[in-house]
């Protein structure tokens, strides 16, 4: 009863402040009966009778108590009818936590346009018309890395190409390659990040090339004649008919990484992540019309401190700093650089969220596998990765840049991607891969999941009024 009384007082206080809660709650017949049942029956002998001619404080108190109890029961009924968290526990301790939207599933900004502020929350829907109605290109696109051509590498099914993303509260605009090319005329689109960022870059190049007339692919070329198989430095694909370049810069940790000679007797120090220095080619990112950054898969102890790669600020090597603090400092460097450069004032700046891997029964180097996956998941199942802190820091970065009037967005693709264990190359890797090589459950077959990332990117650009043609060059 003390708990019930306290809850009743809280509800009563809210009632008095609004002075309209009873009028705003339509009561069903059942609830009216419940309310009547709560009223006290006619007093019996030995019970003190209230004087009806003049209401007293006791009468008012009884009215307040009855009203409060009724409101409490109504609130409990509503809570009981609420759906449980998706895939979550029914325990009381996790119930209210489920209503706090996790970073991996909720956008941190309103996109405006198209009646949608959250493309990240939805479900995968199979298109009965097949891959031809979902994908914009095929594995014959000449700009694909051999390792992403999964059916050519032996995968027997193409079901991973038959799914489209359907947000819960709106429709995702269809990617219009001709429109994107026109909006980007005389412009630059830059992707900078790890090899999964390369996945997305190749997807964008092929999606745009699909709008060219027959034979038009010959008018798309790497600026310096580098082969598409090059995995170091950067690649710049030029769409000559649009004076457009779509560029990829390899920078797995988004900041500079120095490697040290192993013979220098450095006490197991093989290199350092320079948290306050961007890569040497970062000056080429500035001034691009669209910038899409990503990082995350290298930010773990196994690829840093346990591998002899420590963190450095200035000229001071820190062997005790943890990975999360180092990641935060690296993002602060990106933020300071973006805000300090006038060349970014007209740029559309995106930082993509984490792309989950799907290793089962092990990690990438301990026999983990994603073979045999044929369909998307309907609910989240974590595969042993802890990336929520990565997304939280990235979201904070983009929010901070946006608060200074920049056109910045958090490109949230984690939830939709987590549902797609079927989309990886698995054992169908590039030709020449050793039979006993680890499976690839991190990168993505193309056409495939990264196409939807670019579709979401396009939707954001539309809502932001993107048009590179309006700016003088």
C-alpha positions as CSV (number, residue, x, y, z in Angstrom):
1,X,0.0,0.0,0.0
2,X,2.7,2.6,0.6
3,X,4.0,2.1,-3.0
4,X,0.4,2.3,-4.3
5,X,-0.2,5.5,-2.3
6,X,3.0,7.1,-3.6
7,X,2.1,6.3,-7.2
8,X,-1.4,7.6,-6.6
9,X,0.0,10.9,-5.4
10,X,2.2,11.2,-8.4
11,X,-0.7,10.6,-10.8
12,X,-2.8,13.0,-8.8
13,X,-0.1,15.7,-9.0
14,X,0.1,15.3,-12.8
15,X,-3.7,15.4,-12.9
16,X,-3.9,18.7,-11.1
17,X,-1.2,20.2,-13.3
18,X,-2.9,19.4,-16.5
19,X,-6.5,19.9,-15.2
20,X,-7.7,18.0,-18.2
21,X,-6.5,14.4,-18.0
22,X,-9.9,13.0,-17.4
23,X,-11.3,14.7,-20.4
24,X,-8.5,13.6,-22.7
25,X,-8.8,9.9,-21.8
26,X,-11.8,8.3,-23.5
27,X,-13.2,5.6,-21.2
28,X,-14.4,2.3,-22.6
29,X,-17.5,0.7,-21.0
30,X,-15.2,-1.8,-19.2
31,X,-13.1,1.0,-17.7
32,X,-16.3,2.7,-16.5
33,X,-17.4,-0.5,-14.8
34,X,-14.0,-0.7,-13.2
35,X,-14.3,2.8,-11.9
36,X,-17.7,2.1,-10.5
37,X,-16.5,-1.1,-8.8
38,X,-13.8,1.0,-7.0
39,X,-16.4,3.3,-5.4
40,X,-17.1,2.4,-1.8
41,X,-20.4,0.7,-1.1
42,X,-23.1,2.1,1.2
43,X,-21.6,2.3,4.7
44,X,-22.8,-0.3,7.2
45,X,-23.6,0.1,10.9
46,X,-20.7,1.2,12.9
47,X,-19.2,3.1,10.0
48,X,-19.1,6.9,10.3
49,X,-21.5,8.6,7.9
50,X,-20.5,11.7,6.0
51,X,-22.8,14.7,6.0
52,X,-24.2,15.1,2.5
53,X,-25.3,18.7,2.9
54,X,-21.8,20.1,3.0
55,X,-18.7,18.4,1.5
56,X,-15.9,18.1,3.9
57,X,-12.1,17.5,3.6
58,X,-12.7,13.8,4.1
59,X,-15.1,13.6,1.2
60,X,-12.6,15.5,-1.0
61,X,-9.8,13.1,0.1
62,X,-11.9,10.1,-0.8
63,X,-12.6,11.5,-4.2
64,X,-8.9,12.2,-4.8
65,X,-8.0,8.7,-3.6
66,X,-10.6,7.0,-5.9
67,X,-9.6,9.1,-8.8
68,X,-5.9,8.4,-8.2
69,X,-6.4,4.7,-7.9
70,X,-8.3,4.6,-11.1
71,X,-5.6,6.5,-13.0
72,X,-3.0,4.2,-11.6
73,X,-4.9,1.1,-12.7
74,X,-5.4,2.7,-16.1
75,X,-1.6,3.4,-16.4
76,X,-0.8,-0.2,-15.4
77,X,-3.2,-1.5,-18.1
78,X,-1.6,0.6,-20.7
79,X,1.9,-0.6,-19.7
80,X,0.7,-4.2,-19.8
81,X,-0.6,-3.8,-23.3
82,X,2.6,-2.3,-24.6
83,X,4.6,-4.6,-26.9
84,X,7.7,-6.2,-25.4
85,X,11.1,-5.2,-26.7
86,X,12.2,-6.8,-30.0
87,X,13.9,-10.0,-29.1
88,X,14.4,-8.8,-25.6
89,X,13.8,-10.2,-22.2
90,X,10.5,-10.0,-20.4
91,X,12.2,-9.1,-17.1
92,X,11.2,-5.9,-15.4
93,X,14.8,-4.6,-15.4
94,X,15.0,-4.5,-19.2
95,X,11.5,-3.4,-20.0
96,X,12.0,0.3,-19.6
97,X,15.5,0.1,-21.1
98,X,13.9,-1.1,-24.3
99,X,12.3,2.3,-24.8
100,X,15.6,4.1,-24.9
101,X,16.5,3.9,-28.6
102,X,20.0,2.3,-29.1
103,X,22.4,4.2,-31.3
104,X,22.5,1.3,-33.7
105,X,18.8,1.7,-34.6
106,X,17.9,5.3,-34.3
107,X,19.0,8.3,-36.4
108,X,20.4,11.3,-34.4
109,X,18.9,13.9,-36.7
110,X,15.8,14.8,-38.7
111,X,16.3,14.5,-42.4
112,X,13.2,16.4,-43.4
113,X,11.7,15.6,-46.8
114,X,10.0,12.4,-47.9
115,X,8.0,12.3,-44.6
116,X,10.8,10.3,-42.8
117,X,13.2,11.1,-40.1
118,X,14.6,7.6,-39.6
119,X,15.6,5.3,-42.5
120,X,17.6,3.1,-40.2
121,X,14.7,1.3,-38.5
122,X,12.8,-1.1,-40.7
123,X,12.8,-4.6,-42.2
124,X,14.0,-6.4,-45.2
125,X,11.3,-7.3,-47.8
126,X,11.8,-9.8,-50.5
127,X,10.9,-8.6,-54.0
128,X,9.2,-11.3,-55.9
129,X,10.3,-9.8,-59.1
130,X,13.9,-10.9,-58.3
131,X,17.2,-9.3,-58.4
132,X,16.5,-7.4,-61.6
133,X,14.0,-5.2,-59.7
134,X,16.2,-4.6,-56.7
135,X,19.8,-4.2,-58.0
136,X,20.9,-1.6,-60.6
137,X,23.9,-3.5,-61.9
138,X,25.3,-7.0,-62.1
139,X,28.6,-8.6,-61.3
140,X,29.6,-7.7,-64.8
141,X,30.2,-4.1,-63.7
142,X,33.9,-3.6,-64.6
143,X,34.6,-1.6,-61.4
144,X,34.1,-4.4,-58.9
145,X,36.9,-5.9,-56.9
146,X,37.2,-9.7,-57.7
147,X,36.6,-10.5,-54.1
148,X,33.1,-9.0,-54.1
149,X,31.8,-11.0,-57.1
150,X,30.4,-13.8,-55.1
151,X,28.4,-15.8,-57.6
152,X,31.3,-15.7,-60.1
153,X,33.5,-17.0,-57.3
154,X,31.3,-20.0,-56.8
155,X,28.3,-19.0,-54.7
156,X,25.3,-20.9,-56.1
157,X,22.5,-18.8,-55.0
158,X,21.7,-15.1,-55.7
159,X,19.0,-14.7,-53.1
160,X,21.0,-12.1,-51.3
161,X,20.2,-9.8,-54.2
162,X,16.4,-10.1,-53.9
163,X,15.9,-8.0,-50.8
164,X,15.0,-4.3,-50.4
165,X,14.9,-2.2,-47.3
166,X,11.6,-0.9,-46.0
167,X,11.7,1.7,-43.2
168,X,8.9,1.4,-40.7
169,X,7.6,5.0,-40.9
170,X,8.1,5.9,-44.6
171,X,9.3,4.7,-48.0
172,X,13.0,4.9,-48.9
173,X,13.3,6.9,-52.2
174,X,14.6,4.7,-55.0
175,X,18.1,5.5,-56.1
176,X,17.9,7.5,-59.3
177,X,21.4,7.2,-60.9
178,X,20.7,9.7,-63.6
179,X,19.5,12.3,-61.1
180,X,22.5,11.7,-58.8
181,X,24.9,12.1,-61.8
182,X,23.2,15.4,-62.8
183,X,23.2,16.7,-59.2
184,X,26.9,15.9,-58.9
185,X,27.9,17.3,-62.3
186,X,31.3,19.1,-62.0
187,X,31.6,17.8,-58.5
188,X,33.5,15.3,-56.3
189,X,32.2,12.5,-54.1
190,X,34.8,11.1,-51.6
191,X,34.8,7.9,-49.6
192,X,37.5,7.6,-47.0
193,X,37.9,4.6,-44.6
194,X,38.7,1.0,-44.4
195,X,38.1,-1.8,-46.9
196,X,34.4,-1.9,-46.1
197,X,34.3,1.7,-47.1
198,X,35.8,0.5,-50.3
199,X,32.9,-1.9,-50.6
200,X,30.5,1.1,-50.5
201,X,32.6,3.1,-52.9
202,X,32.6,0.4,-55.5
203,X,28.9,0.0,-55.1
204,X,28.4,3.8,-55.7
205,X,30.6,3.7,-58.8
206,X,28.6,0.8,-60.3
207,X,25.2,2.3,-59.4
208,X,26.1,5.5,-61.1
209,X,27.6,3.7,-64.2
210,X,24.3,1.8,-64.6
211,X,22.7,5.0,-65.9
212,X,25.2,5.5,-68.7
213,X,24.2,4.5,-72.2
214,X,25.5,1.3,-73.8
215,X,29.2,1.5,-74.1
216,X,29.3,4.5,-71.7
217,X,31.4,2.6,-69.1
218,X,34.4,3.3,-71.4
219,X,33.9,7.0,-70.4
220,X,34.6,6.0,-66.7
221,X,38.2,5.6,-65.9
222,X,40.7,5.8,-63.0
223,X,42.4,9.2,-63.2
224,X,45.9,7.9,-63.1
225,X,45.4,4.6,-64.8
226,X,45.6,2.6,-61.6
227,X,44.0,-0.9,-61.7
228,X,40.8,-1.4,-59.6
229,X,42.5,-4.1,-57.7
230,X,44.9,-1.6,-56.1
231,X,44.4,-1.7,-52.3
232,X,46.8,1.0,-51.1
233,X,46.6,4.7,-51.3
234,X,43.7,6.0,-53.3
235,X,41.6,5.6,-56.5
236,X,39.8,8.3,-58.4
237,X,37.1,7.2,-60.9
238,X,36.2,9.9,-63.4
239,X,32.8,10.1,-65.1
240,X,34.0,12.1,-68.0
241,X,30.6,13.1,-69.4
242,X,29.7,14.7,-66.1
243,X,33.1,16.0,-65.0
244,X,32.5,14.1,-61.8
245,X,35.0,12.1,-59.7
246,X,34.1,9.4,-57.2
247,X,37.1,8.8,-55.0
248,X,38.2,6.3,-52.4
249,X,41.0,6.9,-49.9
250,X,42.2,4.0,-47.8
251,X,42.6,5.0,-44.1
252,X,41.4,2.1,-41.9
253,X,41.7,4.1,-38.7
254,X,40.8,7.5,-40.2
255,X,44.0,9.0,-38.6
256,X,47.6,8.4,-39.5
257,X,49.3,5.1,-38.5
258,X,53.1,4.9,-38.4
259,X,54.9,1.6,-38.7
260,X,58.2,1.1,-36.9
261,X,61.1,-1.2,-38.0
262,X,61.0,-4.4,-36.1
263,X,64.8,-4.4,-35.7
264,X,64.9,-1.2,-33.7
265,X,64.7,-2.9,-30.3
266,X,61.6,-0.9,-29.4
267,X,60.4,-3.3,-26.7
268,X,57.6,-4.9,-28.8
269,X,56.4,-1.6,-30.3
270,X,55.6,-2.2,-33.9
271,X,53.8,1.1,-34.7
272,X,51.7,4.0,-33.4
273,X,48.3,5.4,-34.2
274,X,48.8,9.2,-34.3
275,X,45.6,10.4,-32.8
276,X,46.1,14.1,-33.6
277,X,47.3,13.7,-37.2
278,X,45.2,12.9,-40.3
279,X,46.6,10.8,-43.2
280,X,48.8,12.5,-45.7
281,X,46.1,12.4,-48.4
282,X,43.4,14.0,-46.1
283,X,44.0,17.4,-47.8
284,X,42.5,15.9,-50.9
285,X,39.2,15.1,-49.1
286,X,38.6,18.8,-48.3
287,X,36.6,20.7,-50.8
288,X,34.7,17.6,-52.0
289,X,30.9,18.1,-52.4
290,X,30.1,14.9,-50.6
291,X,32.4,13.3,-48.0
292,X,31.6,9.8,-46.5
293,X,33.9,8.6,-43.8
294,X,34.0,5.3,-42.0
295,X,36.1,3.4,-39.5
296,X,35.7,0.9,-36.7
297,X,36.9,-2.6,-37.5
298,X,40.5,-1.8,-36.7
299,X,39.6,-0.2,-33.4
300,X,40.0,-3.1,-31.1
301,X,42.8,-4.4,-28.8
302,X,43.7,-7.3,-31.2
303,X,44.6,-5.0,-34.0
304,X,46.2,-2.3,-31.8
305,X,47.9,-2.9,-28.4
306,X,48.0,-6.7,-28.6
307,X,49.7,-6.4,-32.0
308,X,52.2,-3.9,-30.7
309,X,50.4,-0.9,-32.1
310,X,50.1,1.8,-29.5
311,X,48.7,5.4,-29.4
312,X,50.6,8.6,-29.8
313,X,49.6,12.3,-29.3
314,X,52.3,14.7,-30.4
315,X,55.6,13.0,-30.0
316,X,54.6,11.1,-26.9
317,X,53.9,7.3,-27.1
318,X,51.2,6.1,-24.7
319,X,51.2,2.4,-24.0
320,X,48.5,2.5,-21.3
321,X,45.7,4.4,-23.2
322,X,42.6,2.2,-23.9
323,X,41.1,1.8,-27.3
324,X,37.9,3.8,-26.5
325,X,39.7,6.8,-25.3
326,X,42.0,6.7,-28.3
327,X,39.1,6.4,-30.7
328,X,37.4,9.5,-29.0
329,X,40.6,11.5,-29.5
330,X,40.9,10.5,-33.2
331,X,37.3,11.6,-33.8
332,X,38.0,14.9,-32.1
333,X,40.8,15.4,-34.5
334,X,38.4,14.8,-37.4
335,X,35.9,17.3,-35.9
336,X,38.5,20.0,-35.3
337,X,39.9,19.6,-38.8
338,X,36.4,19.7,-40.5
339,X,35.3,22.8,-38.5
340,X,38.6,24.7,-39.1
341,X,38.6,24.3,-42.9
342,X,36.7,26.8,-44.9
343,X,36.9,24.2,-47.8
344,X,34.2,22.2,-45.9
345,X,31.7,25.0,-45.6
346,X,29.7,23.8,-48.6
347,X,30.4,20.0,-48.2
348,X,27.8,17.4,-47.3
349,X,29.6,15.5,-44.5
350,X,28.6,12.0,-43.6
351,X,30.2,9.5,-41.1
352,X,28.8,6.0,-41.6
353,X,28.0,3.8,-38.6
354,X,29.6,0.4,-37.9
355,X,29.0,-2.4,-40.3
356,X,28.6,-5.6,-38.2
357,X,30.3,-8.9,-39.1
358,X,28.6,-12.3,-38.8
359,X,31.1,-14.9,-37.6
360,X,29.5,-17.9,-35.9
361,X,31.5,-20.4,-33.8
362,X,34.6,-18.3,-33.8
363,X,36.2,-15.1,-35.0
364,X,37.7,-14.4,-38.4
365,X,41.0,-16.0,-37.4
366,X,39.6,-18.9,-35.3
367,X,37.4,-20.7,-37.8
368,X,34.3,-18.5,-37.6
369,X,31.8,-19.0,-40.4
370,X,28.8,-17.5,-42.0
371,X,28.4,-20.2,-44.7
372,X,24.9,-21.4,-45.5
373,X,23.1,-18.2,-44.6
374,X,20.4,-17.6,-47.1
375,X,17.9,-15.1,-45.7
376,X,17.9,-12.0,-43.6
377,X,17.1,-12.1,-39.9
378,X,13.9,-10.7,-38.6
379,X,15.3,-9.7,-35.2
380,X,18.7,-8.6,-34.0
381,X,21.2,-11.3,-33.0
382,X,24.5,-10.0,-31.9
383,X,27.5,-11.9,-33.2
384,X,30.0,-11.2,-30.3
385,X,30.9,-7.7,-31.4
386,X,30.7,-4.7,-29.1
387,X,30.2,-1.6,-31.3
388,X,27.6,0.5,-29.6
389,X,30.3,2.7,-28.1
390,X,31.7,3.2,-31.6
391,X,28.4,4.4,-33.0
392,X,27.7,6.6,-29.9
393,X,31.0,8.4,-30.4
394,X,30.5,8.8,-34.2
395,X,26.9,10.1,-33.6
396,X,28.3,12.6,-31.1
397,X,30.9,13.7,-33.7
398,X,28.3,14.4,-36.4
399,X,26.0,16.1,-34.0
400,X,28.8,18.4,-32.8
401,X,29.8,19.3,-36.4
402,X,26.1,19.9,-37.3
403,X,25.7,22.2,-34.3
404,X,28.1,24.6,-35.9
405,X,25.9,25.0,-39.0
406,X,27.6,22.4,-41.1
407,X,25.7,20.0,-43.3
408,X,26.7,16.8,-41.3
409,X,24.8,13.6,-40.9
410,X,25.2,10.3,-39.0
411,X,24.7,7.6,-41.8
412,X,23.2,5.0,-39.6
413,X,23.2,1.6,-41.3
414,X,24.1,-0.7,-38.4
415,X,20.6,-2.2,-37.7
416,X,19.7,-3.0,-41.3
417,X,23.2,-4.5,-41.8
418,X,23.1,-6.6,-38.7
419,X,20.1,-8.4,-40.1
420,X,22.0,-9.6,-43.2
421,X,24.4,-12.5,-42.4
422,X,23.5,-13.9,-45.8
423,X,25.2,-11.1,-47.7
424,X,28.9,-11.9,-47.1
425,X,31.3,-13.6,-49.5
426,X,31.9,-16.3,-46.8
427,X,34.1,-18.9,-48.5
428,X,33.5,-17.5,-52.0
429,X,36.5,-15.2,-52.0
430,X,38.6,-13.8,-54.9
431,X,40.3,-16.3,-57.2
432,X,43.6,-17.7,-55.9
433,X,42.5,-17.7,-52.3
434,X,43.9,-20.7,-50.4
435,X,41.2,-23.3,-49.6
436,X,42.0,-23.2,-45.9
437,X,41.9,-19.3,-45.8
438,X,39.5,-17.8,-43.3
439,X,36.0,-17.0,-44.4
440,X,35.1,-13.4,-45.2
441,X,32.0,-12.5,-43.0
442,X,32.9,-8.8,-42.8
443,X,32.9,-7.6,-46.4
444,X,29.9,-7.7,-48.7
445,X,29.0,-9.3,-52.0
446,X,28.1,-6.9,-54.8
447,X,25.5,-6.2,-55.9
448,X,24.3,-6.4,-52.3
449,X,23.9,-4.7,-48.9
450,X,26.1,-1.6,-49.6
451,X,23.8,-0.6,-52.4
452,X,21.2,0.1,-49.8
453,X,23.7,2.2,-47.8
454,X,24.1,4.3,-50.9
455,X,20.3,4.5,-51.3
456,X,20.0,5.8,-47.8
457,X,22.9,8.3,-48.5
458,X,21.0,9.5,-51.6
459,X,17.8,9.9,-49.6
460,X,19.6,12.1,-47.1
461,X,21.1,14.2,-49.9
462,X,17.7,14.7,-51.4
463,X,16.3,15.9,-48.1
464,X,19.3,18.2,-47.6
465,X,18.9,19.9,-51.1
466,X,22.1,18.5,-52.5
467,X,23.1,19.9,-55.9
468,X,26.7,20.4,-56.7
469,X,25.8,22.4,-59.9
470,X,24.8,25.5,-57.9
471,X,28.3,26.2,-56.7
472,X,30.8,28.1,-58.8
473,X,34.0,26.3,-59.4
